[in-house]
Amino acid sequence: MKKELTIGTPAVPAHLTNKVSKFRESLNRVLPSDCQIRSTRDAWYVGAIGCLCLSFVLPPAVLGLAYCVVQARKGGRK
């Protein structure tokens, strides 16, 4: 039986790591320059707006709205 040496974690394919940045870039192309997402705090506020829109159809999304606002007020840190 052959033993394999594993060091650290397996490599993550590049197409899986850049989905958020690709989404942000495509959203910034559509938005005017003064409304673009430049920080994590801006991204949390965009998430809060999305949850607000979703709460008209699915009322428990208000909890997601509250979470996004709290994270944005903290500065986007985890």
Number of C-alpha atoms within 10 A of each C-alpha: 3 4 5 6 6 7 6 6 6 7 6 8 8 8 8 8 10 11 11 10 10 12 10 15 13 11 13 15 10 10 11 9 9 7 10 16 18 11 10 14 19 16 17 22 20 16 18 24 15 15 22 19 15 16 16 11 9 11 12 12 18 17 13 17 21 14 16 23 19 15 17 20 13 11 14 17 9 5
